[in-house]
Amino acid sequence: MAAVRERHSDDAPLADSSRATVALRDIHKSFGSNHVLRGIDLQVHAGEHVVIFGPSGSGKSTLLRTINLLEEPDSGSVRVDGIEYGPGVRGEPRGRRGDRRDLRKQVGMVFQQFNLFPHLSVLDNVTIALRRVKKLRRDEAEHRAARQLDRVGLLDKIGAYPAMLSGGQQQRVAIARALVMDPKVMLFDEPTSALDPELVGEVLAAMRDLADTGMTMVVVTHEMGFGREIGDANVFMDSGVIVEQGGREIYSDCREERTRAFIKAVL
């Protein structure tokens, strides 16, 4: 179960997070005078689907991007499989540290924009990291890419270029590109927000299929119906803090008025 909340200096110690696949502790992040994340803790366990939702500007995407250090926190601990990658919690030993390049091999990410290379085919977009980062032979990389493209229903587009695909198809290629690295965790940063409404369903279907395989997932989304369907743990953020978190019951029986008002407005 995800455990996320704002921390204060006089808080009691958190429960042991050593078994969590992802463990964030006391994460703070500012951009200039804007304090975006205000002491957030998050634990994600193997096979868990964590859904993060809330209004625009609440810090959701920044939180997600701290997990793979696309945004490095100003302070706080970022641990994946027990290895420390962040600056650490003030006053505490940081423990065994890892390299961010190794971190990003373990944590796949799908962005709002598809970020495909327009001059490369679908196959080459999916294999490029395998060949350059993992140094696989072309034939092995292409075999793994074909398996993931088939998984997202796009094996027939293997020779196409991004401009020949719909937005939904491009996003599914982006999902295959992340999956081909065999990550331990998949991050999704509002993956349907750039899509026309009629294309949203095909991307959510691919994510739903992935969730059904037991992939560990952290999803930032405005698709509340989808969040209610797959979210083992659901986290409502506002103004850089966690207002409320819980299981699927949060959508129908939340405790906080701010959560209730947001859900009522969007569901």
N, C-alpha and C positions, 0 to 999 in steps of 0.2 A: 504494500500500500504506500502511495506517495505520502511523504510528510513534508509539508511546505508551510512556512509561516514567517512573519517578521520576527527577528530576534532582537533582544535587548541585552545589555551587558550583564544584567542580573538574572537572566534566564537560567533555569536548571539545565544541566548537560542533556544533549539529545541522546536518544536511544542508539545503541551500537549500530553503525552503518556499514560495518565491514563486509556484510554479505550483499550489499547493494551493488548493482552493476554501475549505476551512476549515483554519486553522492555529492551534492553541493552544500556547503555550509557557510552561512554568514556572508552571502554574496552582496557586495556593494559595487555599483557602477554609476559614474557621473559623466555627463558630457558638458564640460564647462560648469556652469552653475546649476545645471539640471540634474538632480539626483534621481536617476532612472530606476535603479534597483536599490532597495533599502533593507539589506540584511536578510536575504532569502535563503531558506533551506529546502532542499529537494532530494528525495531518495527515489530511485527507480530500480525495481528489481527485475530479474530476468523474466521475460515473457509478459511483462506488464505493459499496458497501454495507458499512458498518462495524457489527458487532454487539458490544455491550458486555454482559457477563454477570458474575455473581458473587453472593455472598450478600447478603441484606438488610443495609442499613447500610454497604455498602462504598464508597458515594460515587457510584454509577452515575448516578442521577437528577440529583444536584447537578452532576456533570460535564456531562451533557446540557444542563442549564438554563443553564450558563455560555455555551453557544454563542450563544444569543440574549439573554443578559444578564437572563434572569428571575432568575438568581442572579449578582450581579456579583462576580467574584473579588476577594479582598483584594489580590492582586498577580498579575501575569502578562499575557501578550499574547493577545488574542482578535482574530484577523484573518479576515475573509471577503472573498474576492476581492482580497486585498492591502491592504484598508483596516483600520486599527486601530480597535477599539471598546473594548478593555479598558484597565485602568490601565497596562499595559505592564510590561516586564521591567526590574527595577531596574538602573540604570547603562547602559541602552541607549536610543538615540533612539526615540521612539514612531512617527515617520513620519506619513503622512497619516491624519487621524482622521475617523470618520464619526459620524452621529447614530443612536442606538439605534432610533429610529422607522424610519429607512431600513433598518437591519439586519433588523428584524422583517418588513419587506416581502419580504426575500429568503430568510428562513428560516421555513418552515412548521413547526408543531408539533402533534402529536396527544398528548393527555394520557391518564393512567389513567382519569380520569373524563371524561365526554363534554363537559361544559361547554357544552351547548346552551342557548339561551334558551327556557324552557318556554312563554312566551307568543307566540313567533314560530313560523310554519310552517317546514317544512324549507327551502322556497325562500328565505324571508327570513333564516333562520339562515345560509345559504350566501352570500347577496348582501350582507349588512349591511356587511362590511368593504370590499367593492368599492365600495359607494355612499358610505360615510363616509370611507374612507382614500384610495381611488383616484379618488373623485368621478365614477364612471361613471354614465351615464344608466340609469334603471331597466331599459329594454328591453335594453341591452347587458349589464348585470349579470345579468339573468335568463337571457339566452342563454348566457352563460359558465357560470352555475350549472347550468343544465340539462345542459350538456355533461359537467360533472364528476359530476353525480348519475347520469347514464347510465353513466358510466365505472365507478362503484362499484355499479351494478345497482339504483339506487333512483329512477329517473325516475318510476316509478308512485307514489311517495310524496311527490311534490313539494308537495302541498297538506296533508299530514299534519302533526300537531304531535308533539313529542318523546314525550309520554306515550302516544301511539298506536303507538309503535315498540318493537321489542325492543331489548335492550342492544346486540346486534350491529349492528342497523340504525342505532342512534344513533351508534355509533362510526364506521360507514361514512359517515354524514352529516358527522361531524367531519373525516374524511379529505378528503371533497369540499370542505369549507369551507377547509381549508388549501391544497388543490391549486388552488382557483379564483384564488388570489393569484399563481399562476405562480411559485412559489418556486424558487430554485436548489438548495436543500437541504431535505429533510424530516427532522424529528426525531420519533421515536416513543418515548414514555416508558411502557414496559410497557402497551401499548395493549389487551391482552387480560386484564389482571389483575382487572378489575372485572366480567368476563363469566362467566355460567354456562358450564360446560365445553362444552355442546352448541352454544354460539354462537361459540366461539373460532375455529372453522374458517372461517367466512365472513369474518371480519376478516383472518385470515392470508391468505386467498385474494385479498382486495383488495390487501393489501400485496405479495403475490407478483406480482400483475399489474403493480403499480406498479414493482417492481424490474425486471421484464422490459422495461419501457420505457426503462431506463437512468437513471431518477431517482437522484440522489445521496441516500443515506439513511444516517442514524445511528440505530440501533435498540437501546434497552435492553429486554431481554426475559428471561423465565424459560423461554420456549418453545425449548428447546435444539435440538430437531429442526428447527424452522424456522430457527434461527440457523445451523445446520450447512448447511442447504440454500441460503440466500441470502448468507451472509457471505463476502465477498471478504477481509475482514480481521476478525479476531475477537480481542477484548480481554477478558481475565479480570482483574477488579479485586477487591481485598480490603483492607479497612482504609485506604482512601484512596490506595492505590498500585496500580500495574499489576504484577501478579505475572508475567503472561505474555501474549504476543500473537503471532498468526500467522495463516496461512491455514486452510483447512478441516481440515488435518491436525491442528490443535490438539485436535480432539475425539477422535481415536483415538491420537495419538502426541505427547502434551504432554510437556514437559521437567520441569515443576515438580510436586512431590508435592502441593502444595496445590491446584493446578489439577486434577490427576488425581483427587484425592479428591472434589472438588466435582462434576466431570463424572460420575464413577461413581455419585454419590448421586442425580443428577437425570436421567440418561439411562437 
